[in-house]
């Protein structure tokens, strides 16, 4: 008798596009044994996401449901219909605090295993009303979750509280990557830098959504100060988002637009990292940025804000600076800490030893799901 795989319902806050959380989910999905565990996805919104086709090819199903803020009743009704179908015993929320509503509905519908997963260390909103709603959800999410996961200690303590974390009730699941795709390649570096006309430049890069959390305007100011000290510097921004026009306006205003390349959303991050000389990430807050794991697999130096967890510094290639420091101070520290001609080769064994290679991590998550049903 052939056993069907268990189906785990992953709930995402938006569409399945290119973001850090989505990258983590897809890394795990690609590497679990789908004869044993299959993911299906709930996404908020009705547009097609860039991962949709791949998910369907891998055997996953996608449920598009209304966004809560636009149609709360329709959202809950759609969730109940999915939960009441009898297909799922495990619901895995990737929505941080607002997963509370999903897990509460799942509990009312009799879903026995409800996983809350913390991917961040703050709420992704500047709206005061939304912030207080998120705070209420954060303080109540443990009532409806049966299991708590987190990408880092900081993220776990933020969403679930110190008592839960200190009581060993929060399990860390690393933001693991398929490391073999990110090891440094000199030929790729030459090819990409030639294509982007960067042969003689000191290239700084940033990968992330154009949103408040990522602190792009401060990043632009930092780079402006770097340019005063290194005329051959260039900045590559990979991503998209609500602040794109504001970022472009700032570069035009201070006269550095020709030094800043906006490459949009890309599928070749692993190749582009080879062209960088350093990664800059002055984020206001983060859970555990997967791009910093990818950068370290590439042997790339990273300069980041001290709001980012030290757990991400797995190969001692990350330097932390205070957000209280000015842009000129950041620029001076970056250039004084930057190691010219650094060896970029990272051995497979040394990276696997960090615990951030997806092969073993995917097996850990797979066994977590399977053990829930066995127990």
TIVOVO-830142 format. One record per atom (N, C-alpha, C): residue in one letter; y, z, x. Coordinates in steps of 0.05 Angstrom, whole numbers, padded with zeros to 5 digits, always signed. Layout:
BEGIN
AYZX/...
***
This chain:
BEGIN
X-00024+00000+00017/X+00000+00000+00000/X+00025+00000+00018/X+00043-00019+00013/X+00068-00021+00028/X+00089-00002+00016/X+00099+00016+00033/X+00120+00035+00024/X+00147+00022+00025/X+00163+00025+00004/X+00190+00015+00005/X+00207+00034+00021/X+00228+00024+00035/X+00246+00042+00049/X+00261+00059+00030/X+00269+00083+00039/X+00287+00099+00022/X+00315+00086+00024/X+00329+00088+00002/X+00355+00075+00001/X+00376+00097+00001/X+00394+00096+00021/X+00416+00115+00024/X+00442+00102+00014/X+00456+00116-00003/X+00481+00104-00013/X+00505+00115+00003/X+00517+00097+00019/X+00540+00104+00035/X+00566+00097+00019/X+00584+00116+00018/X+00608+00113+00002/X+00632+00112+00021/X+00646+00089+00021/X+00669+00085+00038/X+00695+00085+00022/X+00716+00094+00035/X+00742+00097+00021/X+00756+00071+00014/X+00750+00050+00029/X+00763+00025+00024/X+00743+00002+00026/X+00752-00021+00033/X+00734-00044+00037/X+00721-00042+00064/X+00699-00057+00068/X+00684-00056+00093/X+00696-00076+00113/X+00719-00068+00124/X+00733-00085+00143/X+00732-00072+00170/X+00748-00082+00189/X+00746-00072+00217/X+00763-00048+00221/X+00751-00025+00220/X+00764+00000+00226/X+00744+00018+00241/X+00754+00040+00251/X+00736+00057+00267/X+00713+00068+00252/X+00718+00078+00227/X+00696+00089+00211/X+00676+00067+00204/X+00686+00044+00196/X+00669+00022+00189/X+00652+00013+00213/X+00664+00014+00237/X+00649+00006+00262/X+00626+00025+00266/X+00631+00051+00262/X+00610+00071+00266/X+00588+00067+00246/X+00595+00063+00220/X+00575+00059+00200/X+00558+00034+00206/X+00571+00012+00214/X+00556-00012+00219/X+00539-00010+00244/X+00548+00005+00264/X+00532+00009+00288/X+00505+00022+00280/X+00507+00043+00263/X+00483+00056+00255/X+00466+00038+00237/X+00479+00024+00219/X+00464+00007+00200/X+00448-00014+00215/X+00460-00027+00235/X+00447-00048+00250/X+00423-00038+00265/X+00422-00012+00272/X+00402-00002+00290/X+00382+00017+00278/X+00384+00024+00252/X+00363+00040+00240/X+00340+00021+00233/X+00317+00033+00230/X+00293+00018+00223/X+00294+00013+00192/X+00301-00012+00185/X+00306-00017+00156/X+00280-00020+00140/X+00257-00018+00154/X+00232-00015+00139/X+00228+00013+00129/X+00244+00032+00140/X+00242+00060+00132/X+00267+00069+00117/X+00290+00060+00126/X+00315+00069+00113/X+00333+00044+00109/X+00343+00041+00085/X+00361+00019+00078/X+00387+00031+00068/X+00409+00020+00078/X+00436+00028+00067/X+00445+00010+00045/X+00456+00022+00024/X+00472+00008+00005/X+00500+00020+00006/X+00520+00006-00004/X+00548+00014+00000/X+00564+00014-00026/X+00580+00036-00030/X+00600+00036-00050/X+00627+00033-00036/X+00643+00013-00044/X+00669+00009-00032/X+00690+00009-00055/X+00714+00018-00048/X+00735+00020-00068/X+00753-00005-00066/X+00752-00021-00086/X+00767-00046-00087/X+00748-00070-00091/X+00759-00092-00099/X+00743-00115-00107/X+00746-00139-00089/X+00761-00137-00068/X+00762-00159-00049/X+00737-00158-00031/X+00732-00181-00019/X+00709-00183-00001/X+00716-00172+00026/X+00699-00155+00037/X+00703-00144+00063/X+00690-00161+00084/X+00698-00158+00109/X+00688-00176+00130/X+00659-00170+00138/X+00649-00146+00131/X+00622-00139+00137/X+00603-00145+00114/X+00613-00154+00091/X+00597-00157+00067/X+00573-00176+00071/X+00579-00199+00083/X+00558-00219+00087/X+00535-00208+00105/X+00543-00195+00126/X+00522-00184+00144/X+00506-00163+00130/X+00519-00146+00115/X+00504-00125+00100/X+00484-00137+00081/X+00492-00157+00067/X+00473-00170+00048/X+00450-00184+00063/X+00456-00196+00086/X+00435-00208+00102/X+00415-00188+00112/X+00424-00163+00117/X+00407-00142+00126/X+00393-00127+00104/X+00397-00136+00079/X+00383-00125+00056/X+00398-00104+00041/X+00423-00099+00048/X+00439-00079+00034/X+00453-00090+00009/X+00459-00072-00009/X+00473-00079-00034/X+00501-00066-00033/X+00521-00080-00043/X+00548-00071-00044/X+00558-00067-00072/X+00567-00043-00079/X+00579-00038-00105/X+00609-00036-00102/X+00624-00054-00114/X+00653-00052-00114/X+00662-00037-00139/X+00678-00016-00135/X+00687+00000-00158/X+00717+00003-00156/X+00730+00011-00179/X+00759+00013-00180/X+00769+00035-00160/X+00793+00031-00150/X+00806+00050-00133/X+00815+00074-00151/X+00810+00098-00142/X+00816+00122-00159/X+00845+00123-00168/X+00863+00118-00149/X+00891+00121-00155/X+00901+00100-00176/X+00886+00078-00179/X+00894+00058-00198/X+00879+00059-00224/X+00854+00070-00223/X+00838+00071-00247/X+00818+00094-00243/X+00827+00119-00247/X+00810+00142-00242/X+00786+00142-00261/X+00791+00137-00286/X+00769+00138-00306/X+00748+00116-00299/X+00758+00092-00293/X+00739+00071-00286/X+00724+00077-00261/X+00737+00090-00242/X+00724+00098-00217/X+00700+00117-00222/X+00705+00138-00237/X+00685+00158-00242/X+00662+00146-00259/X+00670+00129-00278/X+00650+00116-00295/X+00631+00098-00279/X+00643+00084-00260/X+00627+00066-00243/X+00608+00082-00225/X+00619+00104-00214/X+00602+00122-00197/X+00578+00133-00213/X+00584+00142-00237/X+00563+00154-00253/X+00541+00134-00259/X+00549+00109-00265/X+00529+00088-00270/X+00511+00083-00246/X+00522+00084-00223/X+00506+00080-00198/X+00488+00104-00194/X+00499+00128-00196/X+00483+00152-00191/X+00461+00156-00212/X+00466+00148-00237/X+00447+00151-00259/X+00425+00130-00258/X+00427+00110-00240/X+00407+00089-00239/X+00380+00098-00230/X+00379+00122-00217/X+00353+00132-00208/X+00344+00121-00181/X+00361+00104-00169/X+00353+00091-00144/X+00357+00110-00120/X+00377+00128-00122/X+00386+00143-00098/X+00381+00173-00100/X+00370+00184-00079/X+00367+00213-00076/X+00387+00223-00055/X+00398+00205-00038/X+00416+00213-00017/X+00442+00197-00020/X+00464+00212-00021/X+00491+00200-00021/X+00505+00210+00004/X+00516+00192+00019/X+00529+00198+00045/X+00558+00189+00043/X+00576+00208+00040/X+00605+00202+00038/X+00618+00201+00065/X+00633+00179+00069/X+00648+00175+00094/X+00678+00176+00088/X+00686+00190+00067/X+00713+00190+00057/X+00729+00215+00065/X+00719+00231+00084/X+00732+00256+00092/X+00737+00273+00067/X+00761+00285+00064/X+00765+00304+00042/X+00761+00292+00015/X+00770+00268+00011/X+00768+00256-00016/X+00740+00249-00024/X+00721+00252-00006/X+00693+00250-00014/X+00685+00272-00033/X+00702+00292-00036/X+00695+00314-00055/X+00690+00304-00083/X+00707+00285-00092/X+00704+00275-00119/X+00678+00259-00122/X+00670+00244-00101/X+00645+00229-00101/X+00622+00248-00103/X+00622+00269-00086/X+00600+00288-00084/X+00598+00305-00109/X+00621+00312-00121/X+00621+00327-00146/X+00608+00311-00168/X+00615+00285-00169/X+00603+00268-00190/X+00573+00265-00184/X+00565+00262-00159/X+00537+00259-00152/X+00521+00284-00159/X+00533+00308-00155/X+00520+00332-00162/X+00515+00334-00193/X+00536+00327-00208/X+00533+00327-00237/X+00512+00307-00247/X+00508+00286-00232/X+00488+00266-00239/X+00460+00272-00228/X+00458+00295-00215/X+00431+00304-00206/X+00422+00292-00179/X+00441+00282-00163/X+00433+00272-00136/X+00427+00296-00119/X+00402+00299-00108/X+00395+00324-00095/X+00407+00327-00067/X+00412+00305-00052/X+00422+00308-00025/X+00449+00293-00022/X+00469+00309-00016/X+00497+00299-00016/X+00510+00306+00011/X+00515+00285+00027/X+00524+00289+00054/X+00554+00284+00055/X+00569+00303+00066/X+00598+00299+00071/X+00601+00295+00101/X+00615+00274+00109/X+00617+00266+00137/X+00647+00266+00145/X+00654+00283+00165/X+00682+00284+00174/X+00686+00265+00197/X+00705+00246+00193/X+00712+00227+00214/X+00740+00231+00225/X+00754+00252+00216/X+00782+00254+00224/X+00790+00283+00227/X+00815+00287+00235/X+00825+00314+00239/X+00851+00319+00223/X+00857+00301+00205/X+00880+00304+00187/X+00878+00284+00165/X+00896+00287+00145/X+00896+00269+00122/X+00911+00243+00129/X+00900+00221+00120/X+00912+00195+00126/X+00934+00188+00105/X+00954+00205+00103/X+00976+00200+00084/X+01001+00215+00092/X+01024+00203+00086/X+01050+00216+00089/X+01061+00225+00063/X+01048+00217+00041/X+01057+00223+00014/X+01051+00252+00007/X+01071+00268+00000/X+01067+00296-00004/X+01048+00302-00027/X+01050+00288-00049/X+01032+00292-00071/X+01003+00287-00063/X+00999+00263-00050/X+00972+00256-00040/X+00962+00277-00020/X+00980+00287-00003/X+00972+00306+00017/X+00961+00332+00003/X+00975+00342-00017/X+00966+00366-00030/X+00940+00362-00045/X+00937+00338-00057/X+00911+00331-00070/X+00889+00330-00049/X+00895+00319-00026/X+00875+00318-00005/X+00868+00346+00005/X+00888+00363+00007/X+00883+00391+00016/X+00866+00406-00004/X+00870+00402-00029/X+00853+00414-00050/X+00824+00405-00046/X+00821+00379-00042/X+00794+00367-00039/X+00781+00378-00013/X+00797+00380+00008/X+00786+00390+00033/X+00775+00419+00030/X+00790+00435+00016/X+00782+00463+00013/X+00759+00467-00006/X+00752+00447-00021/X+00731+00449-00041/X+00706+00432-00036/X+00707+00415-00015/X+00686+00396-00012/X+00659+00409-00007/X+00659+00433+00006/X+00633+00446+00012/X+00618+00455-00013/X+00633+00457-00035/X+00619+00465-00060/X+00600+00444-00070/X+00605+00419-00062/X+00589+00397-00074/X+00572+00383-00053/X+00575+00390-00027/X+00558+00378-00007/X+00535+00395+00000/X+00512+00383+00004/X+00488+00398+00012/X+00485+00398+00043/X+00497+00378+00056/X+00495+00375+00085/X+00522+00366+00096/X+00529+00376+00119/X+00555+00371+00131/X+00551+00357+00159/X+00564+00334+00162/X+00563+00319+00187/X+00591+00316+00198/X+00594+00313+00224/X+00620+00309+00236/X+00617+00293+00262/X+00638+00277+00268/X+00638+00262+00293/X+00646+00278+00317/X+00658+00301+00312/X+00667+00318+00335/X+00671+00347+00325/X+00674+00365+00343/X+00679+00393+00336/X+00706+00395+00321/X+00727+00382+00331/X+00753+00384+00318/X+00752+00373+00290/X+00738+00351+00286/X+00736+00340+00259/X+00720+00358+00241/X+00699+00370+00251/X+00682+00388+00235/X+00697+00413+00227/X+00712+00424+00246/X+00728+00449+00239/X+00750+00442+00219/X+00762+00419+00222/X+00784+00412+00204/X+00774+00409+00175/X+00753+00394+00170/X+00744+00389+00143/X+00728+00412+00131/X+00712+00425+00147/X+00694+00444+00136/X+00701+00473+00142/X+00719+00478+00161/X+00728+00505+00167/X+00712+00517+00190/X+00725+00537+00203/X+00713+00550+00226/X+00687+00564+00219/X+00686+00577+00196/X+00663+00592+00188/X+00638+00574+00186/X+00642+00551+00174/X+00620+00532+00171/X+00611+00522+00199/X+00630+00516+00216/X+00623+00505+00242/X+00610+00527+00259/X+00622+00551+00260/X+00611+00572+00276/X+00584+00582+00266/X+00579+00577+00240/X+00553+00585+00229/X+00532+00564+00232/X+00537+00543+00248/X+00518+00522+00253/X+00510+00506+00228/X+00529+00505+00209/X+00524+00490+00185/X+00534+00461+00187/X+00547+00454+00209/X+00558+00427+00213/X+00542+00414+00236/X+00531+00391+00230/X+00516+00376+00250/X+00533+00354+00262/X+00535+00353+00288/X+00550+00331+00301/X+00533+00306+00303/X+00544+00284+00293/X+00532+00258+00296/X+00551+00241+00313/X+00543+00234+00337/X+00561+00220+00355/X+00568+00192+00344/X+00593+00185+00350/X+00603+00158+00344/X+00591+00139+00365/X+00566+00134+00362/X+00551+00119+00383/X+00555+00089+00381/X+00552+00075+00403/X+00556+00046+00405/X+00531+00033+00417/X+00530+00007+00414/X+00510-00009+00427/X+00521-00016+00455/X+00516+00001+00474/X+00531+00001+00499/X+00527-00025+00515/X+00504-00038+00512/X+00499-00062+00527/X+00519-00084+00521/X+00532-00083+00498/X+00552-00103+00491/X+00579-00098+00504/X+00583-00075+00517/X+00609-00067+00527/X+00611-00064+00557/X+00590-00067+00572/X+00591-00065+00601/X+00610-00086+00612/X+00624-00078+00633/X+00644-00096+00646/X+00631-00121+00657/X+00646-00144+00652/X+00636-00170+00662/X+00660-00184+00675/X+00659-00189+00701/X+00681-00201+00715/X+00686-00229+00706/X+00665-00244+00700/X+00669-00272+00691/X+00684-00272+00664/X+00676-00254+00646/X+00690-00253+00620/X+00719-00245+00624/X+00724-00226+00642/X+00752-00218+00648/X+00769-00242+00656/X+00759-00257+00675/X+00774-00281+00685/X+00779-00301+00662/X+00758-00305+00646/X+00760-00325+00624/X+00780-00316+00604/X+00779-00291+00595/X+00798-00281+00574/X+00826-00280+00584/X+00830-00270+00609/X+00857-00269+00620/X+00869-00296+00624/X+00853-00316+00631/X+00863-00343+00633/X+00871-00354+00606/X+00854-00349+00586/X+00859-00359+00559/X+00885-00347+00548/X+00890-00322+00554/X+00914-00309+00544/X+00938-00310+00563/X+00934-00324+00585/X+00955-00328+00605/X+00964-00301+00617/X+00944-00285+00626/X+00949-00258+00636/X+00940-00255+00665/X+00937-00277+00679/X+00924-00275+00706/X+00939-00256+00725/X+00965-00255+00724/X+00980-00239+00743/X+00993-00214+00731/X+00983-00206+00708/X+00996-00184+00694/X+00980-00158+00696/X+00995-00136+00694/X+00982-00110+00690/X+00981-00106+00660/X+00956-00106+00649/X+00952-00108+00620/X+00944-00081+00608/X+00960-00072+00590/X+00954-00048+00574/X+00945-00057+00546/X+00925-00044+00535/X+00915-00052+00509/X+00914-00029+00489/X+00914-00035+00464/X+00911-00016+00442/X+00894-00029+00420/X+00875-00014+00410/X+00858-00024+00388/X+00860-00004+00365/X+00870-00012+00342/X+00872+00007+00320/X+00889-00004+00297/X+00885+00007+00274/X+00900-00001+00250/X+00930+00003+00254/X+00946-00014+00243/X+00975-00010+00245/X+00984+00009+00223/X+00977+00035+00228/X+00983+00056+00209/X+00996+00080+00223/X+01008+00097+00207/X+01022+00121+00218/X+01006+00136+00238/X+00981+00141+00233/X+00963+00157+00250/X+00963+00147+00279/X+00965+00121+00283/X+00962+00110+00310/X+00987+00111+00326/X+01010+00117+00314/X+01035+00123+00329/X+01044+00098+00345/X+01044+00075+00332/X+01051+00050+00347/X+01079+00049+00357/X+01098+00060+00341/X+01126+00059+00350/X+01130+00074+00376/X+01117+00097+00378/X+01119+00111+00404/X+01105+00096+00426/X+01083+00083+00419/X+01069+00066+00438/X+01087+00044+00449/X+01102+00031+00431/X+01121+00010+00439/X+01142+00022+00458/X+01152+00045+00451/X+01172+00058+00468/X+01160+00065+00496/X+01136+00074+00497/X+01122+00080+00522/X+01121+00054+00539/X+01112+00033+00526/X+01108+00007+00541/X+01135-00003+00550/X+01156+00000+00534/X+01183-00008+00542/X+01191+00006+00569/X+01184+00032+00571/X+01190+00047+00595/X+01173+00038+00618/X+01147+00031+00613/X+01130+00020+00634/X+01142-00006+00645/X+01152-00023+00628/X+01164-00048+00636/X+01187-00044+00655/X+01202-00023+00652/X+01224-00017+00670/X+01214-00012+00698/X+01189-00003+00700/X+01178+00004+00726/X+01159-00017+00737/X+01146-00033+00718/X+01128-00054+00726/X+01134-00079+00709/X+01150-00097+00721/X+01160-00120+00707/X+01137-00139+00698/X+01114-00137+00711/X+01092-00156+00705/X+01074-00145+00683/X+01081-00122+00671/X+01064-00110+00650/X+01064-00126+00624/X+01042-00125+00610/X+01040-00136+00583/X+01024-00117+00566/X+01029-00118+00540/X+01015-00101+00521/X+01001-00118+00500/X+00975-00113+00496/X+00960-00127+00475/X+00954-00107+00453/X+00961-00115+00429/X+00955-00099+00405/X+00935-00113+00388/X+00912-00100+00383/X+00891-00111+00367/X+00889-00095+00341/X+00892-00108+00318/X+00890-00094+00293/X+00910-00106+00273/X+00912-00093+00250/X+00930-00102+00229/X+00935-00078+00211/X+00955-00080+00194/X+00961-00058+00175/X+00989-00059+00165/X+00996-00038+00150/X+01021-00037+00136/X+01046-00037+00154/X+01043-00028+00178/X+01066-00025+00196/X+01070-00049+00215/X+01056-00071+00209/X+01058-00094+00227/X+01086-00104+00230/X+01100-00108+00207/X+01128-00118+00208/X+01146-00099+00223/X+01142-00073+00219/X+01158-00053+00232/X+01154-00053+00262/X+01130-00057+00270/X+01123-00059+00299/X+01136-00084+00311/X+01135-00106+00297/X+01147-00131+00307/X+01177-00128+00309/X+01189-00115+00289/X+01218-00110+00289/X+01226-00094+00313/X+01210-00073+00319/X+01217-00056+00342/X+01216-00072+00369/X+01195-00088+00372/X+01194-00103+00397/X+01217-00123+00399/X+01225-00135+00377/X+01248-00154+00377/X+01274-00139+00383/X+01277-00116+00371/X+01301-00100+00373/X+01307-00092+00402/X+01285-00085+00417/X+01289-00076+00445/X+01284-00098+00465/X+01279-00122+00455/X+01278-00146+00472/X+01253-00149+00488/X+01230-00140+00478/X+01205-00142+00494/X+01183-00157+00479/X+01191-00172+00458/X+01171-00185+00441/X+01153-00205+00457/X+01165-00218+00478/X+01150-00237+00494/X+01130-00223+00512/X+01132-00197+00515/X+01114-00181+00531/X+01091-00168+00515/X+01093-00171+00489/X+01073-00158+00471/X+01058-00179+00455/X+01032-00179+00458/X+01014-00198+00444/X+01001-00184+00421/X+01005-00194+00397/X+00991-00184+00373/X+00969-00203+00366/X+00944-00194+00370/X+00921-00211+00367/X+00907-00209+00340/X+00917-00191+00323/X+00906-00188+00296/X+00878-00175+00297/X+00863-00178+00275/X+00836-00167+00274/X+00817-00186+00290/X+00801-00174+00306/X+00784-00190+00324/X+00755-00181+00321/X+00737-00200+00326/X+00708-00193+00327/X+00698-00192+00356/X+00716-00196+00375/X+00707-00197+00403/X+00720-00175+00420/X+00722-00151+00409/X+00733-00128+00423/X+00719-00124+00449/X+00693-00127+00449/X+00677-00123+00474/X+00685-00141+00496/X+00694-00166+00490/X+00703-00184+00510/X+00732-00178+00518/X+00749-00172+00499/X+00777-00166+00505/X+00781-00142+00523/X+00764-00122+00520/X+00766-00098+00537/X+00764-00105+00566/X+00749-00126+00573/X+00747-00134+00601/X+00774-00143+00612/X+00791-00154+00595/X+00817-00164+00604/X+00837-00142+00608/X+00833-00119+00596/X+00852-00097+00598/X+00850-00084+00626/X+00872-00072+00635/X+00872-00055+00658/X+00872-00026+00650/X+00882-00020+00627/X+00881+00008+00616/X+00885+00007+00586/X+00874+00027+00573/X+00877+00030+00544/X+00897+00053+00538/X+00915+00048+00519/X+00934+00069+00511/X+00929+00077+00482/X+00928+00103+00477/X+00922+00113+00450/X+00938+00139+00445/X+00964+00137+00439/X+00980+00161+00434/X+00979+00170+00405/X+00955+00171+00393/X+00952+00177+00365/X+00962+00205+00358/X+00971+00207+00333/X+00980+00233+00322/X+00956+00251+00317/X+00934+00239+00308/X+00909+00253+00304/X+00886+00233+00303/X+00862+00242+00309/X+00838+00226+00309/X+00814+00244+00304/X+00792+00232+00295/X+00767+00247+00294/X+00754+00246+00322/X+00743+00223+00328/X+00733+00216+00355/X+00733+00186+00357/X+00754+00175+00369/X+00758+00145+00368/X+00736+00130+00382/X+00723+00113+00366/X+00700+00098+00377/X+00710+00079+00399/X+00735+00069+00398/X+00745+00051+00418/X+00745+00064+00445/X+00749+00091+00446/X+00749+00104+00472/X+00720+00106+00484/X+00700+00107+00467/X+00673+00106+00476/X+00667+00078+00487/X+00676+00057+00472/X+00672+00030+00481/X+00686+00024+00507/X+00711+00035+00510/X+00726+00030+00534/X+00712+00043+00558/X+00701+00067+00555/X+00688+00080+00577/X+00662+00066+00585/X+00648+00055+00566/X+00624+00039+00573/X+00633+00015+00590/X+00657+00005+00585/X+00668-00017+00600/X+00680-00008+00627/X+00681+00018+00632/X+00693+00028+00657/X+00723+00028+00656/X+00735+00027+00633/X+00764+00024+00630/X+00777+00051+00629/X+00799+00054+00644/X+00815+00078+00643/X+00831+00079+00616/X+00833+00104+00605/X+00847+00107+00580/X+00867+00130+00582/X+00891+00126+00571/X+00912+00146+00571/X+00918+00153+00542/X+00914+00178+00534/X+00914+00184+00506/X+00930+00210+00501/X+00935+00215+00475/X+00950+00239+00468/X+00931+00263+00468/X+00943+00287+00472/X+00927+00311+00472/X+00919+00321+00445/X+00924+00305+00424/X+00914+00311+00398/X+00885+00301+00394/X+00876+00285+00414/X+00849+00274+00412/X+00829+00293+00426/X+00806+00297+00414/X+00787+00316+00424/X+00778+00309+00453/X+00774+00330+00469/X+00764+00327+00496/X+00735+00317+00496/X+00721+00320+00473/X+00693+00311+00472/X+00690+00281+00477/X+00711+00266+00473/X+00710+00237+00476/X+00709+00229+00506/X+00717+00247+00524/X+00719+00241+00552/X+00691+00243+00565/X+00674+00225+00559/X+00645+00227+00566/X+00640+00218+00595/X+00657+00202+00607/X+00653+00192+00634/X+00677+00198+00652/X+00694+00216+00643/X+00717+00225+00659/X+00736+00202+00665/X+00739+00184+00646/X+00758+00162+00649/X+00782+00164+00630/X+00785+00187+00617/X+00806+00192+00597/X+00826+00212+00608/X+00852+00206+00608/X+00873+00224+00615/X+00889+00231+00590/X+00896+00257+00588/X+00910+00267+00564/X+00939+00274+00571/X+00957+00265+00553/X+00985+00272+00556/X+00996+00284+00530/X+01016+00301+00532/X+01026+00315+00508/X+01044+00296+00492/X+01042+00298+00466/X+01060+00284+00448/X+01088+00296+00448/X+01091+00319+00460/X+01118+00331+00464/X+01133+00318+00487/X+01119+00303+00504/X+01131+00289+00526/X+01146+00264+00516/X+01167+00257+00530/X+01182+00233+00522/X+01168+00208+00531/X+01177+00185+00520/X+01166+00159+00528/X+01169+00154+00558/X+01192+00160+00570/X+01194+00157+00600/X+01174+00175+00615/X+01169+00199+00605/X+01150+00217+00618/X+01122+00205+00616/X+01115+00195+00592/X+01089+00182+00589/X+01086+00159+00609/X+01106+00142+00610/X+01104+00118+00627/X+01100+00126+00656/X+01115+00146+00665/X+01113+00155+00693/X+01085+00166+00698/X+01075+00182+00680/X+01049+00194+00683/X+01026+00173+00683/X+01029+00154+00665/X+01009+00132+00664/X+01007+00118+00690/X+01030+00110+00701/X+01030+00094+00726/X+01022+00111+00750/X+01028+00137+00749/X+01020+00153+00772/X+00990+00161+00771/X+00979+00160+00747/X+00950+00166+00744/X+00932+00141+00744/X+00945+00118+00741/X+00929+00094+00740/X+00917+00088+00767/X+00891+00082+00769/X+00878+00077+00794/X+00874+00046+00797/X+00890+00034+00814/X+00888+00006+00818/X+00862-00002+00832/X+00849-00023+00822/X+00825-00033+00834/X+00801-00015+00829/X+00801+00001+00808/X+00779+00019+00803/X+00753+00004+00797/X+00731+00014+00806/X+00705+00002+00801/X+00698+00005+00772/X+00693-00017+00758/X+00689-00017+00729/X+00659-00017+00721/X+00641-00015+00740/X+00613-00016+00733/X+00603+00011+00724/X+00590+00012+00701/X+00578+00036+00690/X+00548+00030+00686/X+00531+00047+00698/X+00503+00041+00696/X+00493+00048+00668/X+00472+00034+00659/X+00460+00039+00633/X+00450+00067+00631/X+00437+00077+00652/X+00426+00104+00651/X+00447+00125+00648/X+00470+00122+00663/X+00491+00141+00661/X+00504+00142+00634/X+00506+00119+00621/X+00518+00119+00594/X+00498+00130+00574/X+00473+00123+00576/X+00453+00134+00557/X+00453+00165+00559/X+00456+00175+00583/X+00456+00204+00587/X+00478+00219+00572/X+00500+00204+00565/X+00522+00217+00550/X+00515+00223+00521/X+00494+00210+00511/X+00486+00215+00483/X+00501+00196+00464/X+00515+00177+00474/X+00531+00159+00457/X+00520+00131+00455/X+00496+00127+00464/X+00483+00101+00460/X+00469+00101+00433/X+00472+00079+00418/X+00465+00078+00390/X+00434+00080+00386/X+00419+00071+00405/X+00390+00070+00400/X+00378+00097+00393/X+00384+00117+00409/X+00374+00144+00403/X+00388+00157+00380/X+00414+00152+00378/X+00430+00164+00356/X+00421+00154+00329/X+00415+00128+00327/X+00406+00117+00302/X+00380+00129+00293/X+00363+00135+00313/X+00337+00148+00306/X+00342+00176+00296/X+00361+00190+00307/X+00368+00217+00298/X+00377+00216+00269/X+00394+00198+00262/X+00404+00196+00234/X+00381+00188+00216/X+00366+00169+00224/X+00343+00160+00208/X+00324+00184+00202/X+00318+00200+00222/X+00301+00223+00218/X+00313+00244+00201/X+00340+00247+00202/X+00354+00266+00184/X+00349+00258+00155/X+00352+00233+00149/X+00348+00223+00122/X+00318+00228+00113/X+00300+00219+00131/X+00272+00221+00124/X+00263+00250+00120/X+00273+00268+00137/X+00265+00296+00135/X+00276+00309+00110/X+00298+00299+00099/X+00308+00310+00074/X+00288+00307+00052/X+00276+00284+00051/X+00256+00278+00029/X+00230+00291+00034/X+00223+00295+00060/X+00197+00309+00067/X+00199+00338+00060/X+00223+00350+00068/X+00226+00379+00063/X+00227+00385+00033/
***
